[in-house]
């Protein structure tokens, strides 16, 4: 979640640390309800993974930026593959791209996940008819991050000031909390076309992405 630091323990009594995190949970419900919910899950000690709402997650620009980064990578791959196809030929492309995400300080995403990863796995089919190549496919996005309070030294919590990251480590060591995996999935489809250009002009590519709607996203 946070940048790796040096200090590993607080040296404070465990009941005091429990009370601190419980007060952060109660005090944050009106301002950062999702972050409070995930911190409470950490404190409950179940350790089971939690699924993030795609709609909530994609409301942050940094997530959309990572998504678009991987989309462009696929688009460049597809354009290169299209130029290699002969008339009447078809081809499949299967690949994946990873985009690292750093949440902006002060956003609720920052208090849930400082650093995370978006993995985008794509499957596409390309078919050439004369100078035009039709492209279609599906990309399955998976966002994930371990909620572990294991990296960094401090984090600023509104109304609580700078809280040592070591508080979380101490609570895990005392069996008062448990790390868990956060993840979220969503699917997009792609329709596109690549048209050859007459030398010395470059060809033209156009791609359209659509989100596959689900009940929570």
Order of alpha helices (4+ residues) and beta strands (2+ residues): alpha-alpha-beta-alpha-alpha-beta-alpha-beta-beta-beta-beta-alpha-beta-beta
